[in-house]
Amino acid sequence: MLVASISGDFETAKSAIVKANQVSDLIELRIDLLESDEVSFVSKLKTLSKVPVIFTLRRMDQGGAFEGSEELRKEKLLKLQTLSPSYIDLEYDCNFANELDPSILLICSYHDFEKTPEDLSEILGKMSGFKSSIIKIATKANSILDALRMLKFVQMHKVAGMCMGELGEITRILGTVAGAPLVYSFIGKPTAPGQLSVQDLLEIYHFSSLSPKTKVYGVIGDPIHKSIGYLCHNKIFEAEKFDAVYVRMLVKKPELSSFFKEVKSLPFNGLSVTMPLKEGVAAFADEIDEDVKEVGAYNTLFKREEIWRATNTDGVGAIDAIESHVKVQGKKMLIIGAGGAAKAIAYAGQLRGASIIIANRSENKGRALADAVQGVYTPLTNLPDYDIIVNATSVGMSPDTNNVPIDEMEIKENRVFFDVIMAPKETKFLRLGKERGGEVVYGYELYINQAIRQQRCYLNRSFDEEKARKLIKGFIAL
């Protein structure tokens, strides 16, 4: 059930309740965060609610704002219970729970604002003596691994478990998928770190249609805050009536092995992979697409009959983008960089008949890639002639928008210029190419192509690709 937490002054809370009546299953009145905790004030707000109401008067050591003594808090709750809320939320170590009206259901809660304890079962054991209808455990996520452990715990025990903070975001989105009885959100202002708004849960993640049968997909990498995949893929799932949801997960390189151990028992069915993980995920795939095995870098993992498969949609996506402007067969394609993106583009370009030239700061790495694609290596200075030039590095990416990956004098006239960078749309590299009479291919063209190919892996059926392209383009700042 979706809970909308309400705080603020009377008019703010009133407006939020009116909205919450239309979209949430329950309303939580955070009485410690309201303008007043007097019975008359709370009564006016409760009468506005058309759905069941939770009363929460949270004490300070558990993240609330109530500054009085426990005796005073008990006194206030005994008065407030006369308004007959559906639930009252009390901390697991509260000593006056048995003095409240037994007809009011209790939520037993635990909060840790510093960490997610290793042994969540121990915490559950501490709460077992509390006669409650729902158990709620909220902890701080210091890594994506904490959030995944919490989801597994929810899946096993069906508690309202969630992780606070940005790294715990997925526990709010996937709580229902894991079987949590309550998922907390807000209208107005968040009442806990990392809460998502009701609007985002419903409009981006189509929360109302999520269930334990929902398939989970997502993007992993570091950083991922600029990724728009969660917007694009969720909208396509919704348009295709595919019971799935797509989330963002910040996974650091040293966490990769532990990440895949944690997701094994969760309903993940596919992953988009971004920097710096593209060259590390192969170790966790059961099968690798033969067409891209030599690339050694993979941006897509998907599950088929419980088998995890790895592929790369970047390379073909990039060449498709270039070929929407000019065919690459027989052309000299100069690729700047030798990382995951450069590898994918080099292999795909070679397969389409281009002659590949690799320019890279590290000669060893550059030569290795050039040799692998029967191409040639060149330093970043005194570049040979080229028909197509590709920036496959992050040089020029926002906020570093004043730089180009090569000396400006090496940018020749009337060539084709392609930059894998999406933000800004027109990098300085592309702008200089355009000024010198060249034709430019934007990074977003690659993004759309690779995302469509990822959807083919995820959906595993035909779909309206032209409609999907338009949906993705709508989320790109052009």
C-alpha positions in Angstrom: 0.0 0.0 0.0 1.2 3.5 -0.9 1.5 5.9 2.1 1.5 9.6 1.6 3.3 11.3 4.5 1.9 14.8 5.3 3.6 17.6 7.1 3.6 21.4 7.3 1.1 24.2 8.2 -2.6 23.7 7.9 -3.1 25.0 4.4 -0.1 23.0 3.1 -1.3 19.8 4.8 -4.9 20.3 3.7 -3.8 20.7 0.0 -1.6 17.6 0.3 -4.4 15.5 1.8 -6.8 16.5 -1.0 -4.3 15.2 -3.5 -3.4 12.1 -1.4 -7.1 11.1 -1.3 -6.9 10.6 -5.1 -3.7 8.6 -5.3 -2.6 7.0 -2.1 -3.9 4.0 0.0 -3.1 5.6 3.3 -2.2 9.0 4.7 0.4 9.4 7.4 -0.1 12.6 9.5 3.4 13.3 10.8 2.0 15.1 13.8 5.5 16.0 15.0 6.1 17.8 11.7 2.7 19.6 11.6 2.1 23.2 12.6 0.4 21.9 15.8 -0.1 18.6 17.7 -3.3 19.7 19.4 -6.3 17.5 19.1 -8.5 20.2 17.5 -5.9 20.9 14.8 -5.2 17.3 13.9 -9.0 16.6 13.9 -9.6 19.1 11.2 -7.0 17.5 9.0 -8.1 13.9 9.7 -11.7 14.8 8.7 -10.4 15.8 5.3 -9.0 12.3 4.6 -11.0 9.8 2.5 -8.5 7.0 3.1 -7.2 5.3 6.3 -4.9 7.5 8.5 -1.7 6.8 10.4 -0.8 9.0 13.4 2.9 9.4 13.9 4.3 11.5 16.7 8.0 10.6 16.3 10.5 11.3 19.1 13.8 13.0 18.2 16.2 10.0 18.8 14.2 8.1 16.1 14.4 11.0 13.6 11.3 12.9 14.6 10.8 16.4 15.9 8.9 15.8 19.1 11.0 17.4 21.9 8.9 16.6 25.0 9.3 13.8 27.5 7.9 10.3 26.9 5.3 11.0 29.5 4.1 14.0 27.6 4.2 12.1 24.3 2.0 9.4 25.9 -0.4 12.0 27.2 -0.7 13.5 23.7 -1.2 10.2 22.0 -3.9 9.1 24.5 -5.8 12.2 23.6 -5.1 12.0 19.8 -6.3 8.3 19.7 -9.9 9.6 20.5 -9.9 10.7 16.8 -9.8 7.0 15.9 -7.0 6.8 13.4 -6.6 3.4 11.6 -3.0 3.1 12.8 -0.6 4.6 15.3 3.1 4.3 14.6 5.3 3.6 17.7 9.0 2.9 18.1 9.8 -0.7 18.9 11.1 0.2 22.4 8.1 2.4 23.3 6.9 1.5 26.8 3.3 2.6 26.7 1.9 0.7 23.6 -0.3 -1.5 25.8 -2.1 1.6 27.2 -3.5 2.6 23.8 -6.9 1.7 22.5 -6.6 -2.0 21.3 -9.0 -1.3 18.4 -6.3 0.9 16.8 -3.7 -1.1 14.8 -0.1 -0.5 15.7 2.9 -0.1 13.4 6.1 -1.0 15.2 9.0 1.0 13.8 12.8 1.0 14.0 15.1 3.6 12.6 18.9 3.7 12.1 20.1 7.0 10.4 23.7 6.0 10.2 23.8 2.5 8.7 22.0 -0.7 7.6 23.0 -3.3 10.3 24.5 -6.5 8.9 22.1 -8.6 10.8 18.6 -7.3 10.1 17.1 -10.5 11.6 18.5 -9.4 15.0 16.6 -6.2 14.8 13.4 -8.1 13.8 13.9 -10.3 16.9 14.0 -7.2 19.1 10.7 -6.1 17.7 8.9 -9.5 18.0 7.6 -8.7 21.5 5.7 -5.7 20.3 2.1 -6.5 19.4 1.7 -4.8 16.1 -0.1 -5.2 12.8 2.9 -4.0 10.7 6.6 -4.0 11.3 8.5 -1.1 9.8 12.4 -1.0 9.6 14.1 2.0 8.1 17.9 2.2 7.9 20.5 4.3 6.1 21.9 2.9 2.9 25.6 3.6 2.6 25.9 1.6 -0.6 23.6 -0.1 -3.1 24.5 -3.4 -1.3 22.6 -2.1 1.8 19.5 -1.5 -0.3 19.7 -4.9 -2.0 20.1 -6.6 1.4 17.0 -4.7 2.6 15.0 -5.8 -0.4 16.0 -9.4 0.2 15.0 -9.1 3.8 11.6 -7.6 2.9 11.1 -10.4 0.4 11.8 -13.0 3.1 9.9 -11.5 6.0 7.2 -9.2 4.3 8.0 -6.3 6.6 7.8 -2.6 5.6 11.5 -2.3 5.1 13.2 0.6 3.4 16.6 2.3 3.2 16.9 6.0 3.7 19.2 8.3 1.6 19.7 8.5 -2.2 21.3 5.0 -2.3 18.2 3.5 -0.8 15.9 4.9 -3.5 15.3 1.4 -5.0 13.8 0.1 -1.8 11.0 2.7 -2.1 10.3 1.8 -5.7 10.6 -2.0 -5.4 9.1 -2.4 -2.0 5.8 -3.7 -3.4 7.7 -6.0 -5.8 9.5 -7.5 -2.8 6.2 -7.8 -0.8 6.4 -4.9 1.6 2.9 -4.1 3.1 3.7 -0.3 3.1 5.8 2.0 1.0 6.2 5.6 2.2 6.2 8.6 -0.1 5.3 12.2 0.3 3.2 15.1 -1.1 4.7 18.5 -0.4 8.0 17.9 1.5 9.8 14.6 2.2 9.5 13.5 5.8 12.5 11.2 5.7 15.8 11.2 3.7 15.5 9.6 0.3 11.7 9.5 0.1 10.3 9.7 -3.4 7.3 11.8 -4.1 3.9 10.2 -4.8 4.0 11.9 -8.2 7.3 10.3 -9.2 6.4 6.9 -8.0 3.1 6.9 -10.0 4.2 8.8 -13.1 7.7 7.5 -13.6 7.6 4.1 -12.0 3.9 3.3 -12.6 3.8 2.2 -9.0 0.1 1.4 -8.9 0.7 -1.5 -11.3 3.7 -3.0 -9.6 3.4 -6.4 -7.8 5.6 -9.4 -6.9 5.1 -10.6 -10.5 6.8 -7.4 -11.9 10.2 -7.9 -13.6 12.9 -5.5 -12.6 15.5 -3.9 -14.9 18.0 -1.1 -14.2 21.1 0.7 -15.0 24.4 0.2 -13.0 27.5 2.4 -13.1 29.3 5.2 -11.3 28.0 7.9 -11.7 24.4 7.3 -12.8 22.7 10.5 -11.7 22.7 11.9 -15.3 21.3 8.7 -16.8 17.9 9.2 -18.4 17.4 5.4 -18.9 14.9 5.2 -16.0 12.7 7.7 -17.7 13.0 6.2 -21.2 12.7 2.5 -20.4 9.8 2.9 -17.9 7.8 4.8 -20.4 8.4 2.1 -23.1 7.4 -0.6 -20.6 4.2 1.3 -19.9 3.4 1.9 -23.5 4.0 -1.8 -24.3 1.9 -2.9 -21.3 5.0 -4.9 -20.2 4.9 -5.7 -16.5 8.3 -4.3 -15.6 10.1 -1.4 -13.9 13.5 0.1 -14.4 15.6 1.7 -11.6 19.0 3.5 -11.2 21.7 1.8 -9.1 25.0 3.4 -8.3 27.4 0.5 -8.2 31.1 1.1 -7.6 33.7 -1.0 -9.3 34.8 -2.8 -6.1 31.2 -3.6 -5.3 30.5 -5.5 -8.6 31.0 -9.0 -7.4 28.9 -8.5 -4.2 26.2 -6.7 -6.3 25.7 -9.8 -8.5 25.6 -12.1 -5.5 22.8 -9.9 -4.0 20.6 -9.7 -7.1 20.5 -13.5 -7.7 17.5 -13.9 -5.4 15.7 -10.7 -6.5 13.5 -10.4 -9.6 16.1 -8.7 -11.9 15.8 -9.6 -15.5 18.1 -7.1 -17.3 20.7 -4.4 -16.7 22.1 -1.5 -18.7 25.8 -1.1 -17.8 27.7 2.1 -18.0 31.1 3.4 -16.9 33.3 2.0 -15.3 31.7 -1.4 -15.3 31.4 -2.4 -19.0 34.6 -4.3 -19.0 33.9 -6.1 -15.7 30.5 -7.5 -16.0 31.5 -10.4 -18.4 32.6 -12.4 -15.4 29.0 -12.5 -14.1 27.3 -13.5 -17.4 26.6 -17.2 -18.2 26.8 -16.5 -21.9 28.3 -13.8 -24.1 26.9 -12.7 -27.5 29.3 -14.2 -30.1 29.0 -11.1 -32.3 30.6 -8.9 -29.6 32.7 -11.3 -27.6 35.9 -9.8 -29.0 34.9 -6.3 -27.8 35.4 -7.3 -24.1 33.0 -4.5 -23.0 29.3 -5.0 -22.5 26.5 -2.5 -21.9 23.6 -4.9 -21.7 22.8 -8.0 -19.6 19.5 -9.8 -19.8 18.0 -13.0 -18.6 16.7 -15.8 -20.7 15.4 -18.9 -19.0 17.4 -18.1 -15.9 20.6 -17.7 -18.0 22.3 -14.3 -17.9 23.6 -13.1 -21.2 25.9 -10.2 -22.1 25.9 -8.2 -25.2 26.9 -4.7 -26.4 24.4 -2.4 -28.2 26.7 0.6 -28.2 28.8 -0.3 -31.2 26.1 -1.1 -33.6 24.1 1.8 -32.2 26.9 4.1 -33.0 27.5 2.8 -36.5 23.8 2.9 -37.2 23.8 6.6 -36.1 26.7 7.4 -38.4 25.2 5.4 -41.3 22.0 7.5 -41.0 24.3 10.2 -42.5 26.9 8.4 -44.5 27.9 4.7 -45.1 31.1 3.7 -43.4 32.2 1.0 -45.8 35.5 1.9 -47.4 35.8 5.0 -45.2 38.8 5.8 -42.9 37.3 6.0 -39.4 39.5 7.7 -36.8 38.4 6.8 -33.2 39.7 8.8 -30.3 40.0 6.7 -27.2 40.5 3.0 -26.5 38.0 2.4 -23.7 34.8 0.4 -23.7 32.9 2.7 -26.1 35.8 3.0 -28.5 36.2 -0.8 -28.5 32.5 -1.4 -29.3 32.5 1.2 -32.1 35.8 0.0 -33.6 34.6 -3.6 -33.8 31.2 -2.6 -35.2 32.8 -0.3 -37.7 35.2 -2.9 -38.9 32.3 -5.4 -39.5 30.7 -2.7 -41.6 33.8 -2.3 -43.8 35.5 0.8 -42.3 39.2 1.1 -42.0 39.9 1.8 -38.3 42.5 4.2 -36.9 42.9 4.3 -33.1 44.2 7.5 -31.5 44.9 7.2 -27.8 47.1 8.6 -25.0 48.2 5.2 -23.9 50.1 3.6 -26.8 49.9 0.1 -25.4 46.2 0.2 -25.0 45.7 2.0 -28.4 47.9 -0.5 -30.3 46.1 -3.4 -28.7 42.7 -2.2 -29.9 44.1 -1.3 -33.3 45.6 -4.7 -33.8 42.4 -6.4 -32.7 40.4 -4.7 -35.4 43.1 -5.0 -38.1 43.5 -1.2 -37.9 46.4 1.2 -37.2 47.4 3.1 -34.1 48.4 6.8 -34.1 49.3 9.2 -31.3 47.0 12.1 -30.6 49.3 14.5 -32.5 50.0 14.6 -36.3 46.9 12.6 -37.0 46.6 10.9 -40.4 43.8 11.8 -42.8 40.3 10.5 -42.0 36.8 10.5 -43.5 34.9 10.0 -40.2 36.2 11.0 -36.7 34.7 9.7 -33.5 35.2 11.1 -30.0 34.8 8.1 -27.8 36.2 9.8 -24.7 34.5 11.9 -22.0 36.5 15.0 -23.0 34.0 17.8 -23.6 31.3 16.3 -21.4 29.4 18.7 -19.1 30.7 20.6 -17.1 34.0 20.3 -18.9 32.6 21.8 -22.1 35.6 24.0 -23.2 37.9 21.1 -24.2 38.2 18.9 -27.2 40.0 15.5 -27.3 42.5 16.5 -30.0 44.4 19.7 -31.0 41.9 22.0 -32.8 44.2 22.2 -35.8 43.6 18.4 -36.4 39.9 19.1 -37.0 39.8 18.9 -40.8 37.3 20.4 -43.2 34.3 18.6 -44.7 34.5 15.4 -42.6 31.9 13.5 -40.6 32.1 14.2 -36.8 30.6 12.0 -34.2 30.7 12.5 -30.4 29.4 9.8 -28.0 28.7 12.5 -25.4 25.1 13.4 -24.9 25.4 16.4 -22.6 25.9 19.0 -24.0 24.1 18.0 -27.1 26.6 20.0 -29.3 30.1 19.7 -27.8 32.9 22.0 -28.7 34.3 19.1 -30.8 31.1 19.0 -32.9 30.7 22.7 -33.1 34.2 23.1 -34.5 33.5 20.3 -37.0 30.3 22.0 -38.1 32.1 25.4 -38.5 34.6 23.6 -40.8 31.9 22.4 -43.1 31.5 19.0 -41.6 28.4 16.9 -41.0 27.8 16.1 -37.3 26.3 13.0 -35.6 25.1 13.7 -32.1 25.5 11.4 -29.1 21.8 11.2 -28.5 21.5 9.4 -31.9 23.7 6.6 -30.5 21.7 6.7 -27.2 18.4 6.1 -28.9 19.8 3.3 -31.1 21.4 1.4 -28.3 18.3 1.8 -26.0 16.0 0.4 -28.7 18.3 -2.6 -29.1 18.3 -3.0 -25.3 14.5 -3.1 -25.4 14.6 -5.8 -28.0 16.6 -7.8 -25.4 14.3 -6.9 -22.5 10.9 -7.4 -24.2 12.0 -10.4 -26.3 9.2 -9.6 -28.8 8.3 -7.2 -31.5 7.2 -3.7 -30.4 6.5 -0.3 -31.9 10.1 0.8 -32.3 9.2 4.1 -34.0 6.9 5.0 -31.1 9.7 4.0 -28.7 12.2 6.3 -30.5 9.8 9.2 -30.1 9.3 8.5 -26.4 13.1 8.4 -25.8 13.7 11.5 -27.8 11.2 13.3 -25.7 13.4 12.9 -22.6 16.5 14.2 -24.3 17.4 17.9 -23.9 17.8 18.9 -27.5 
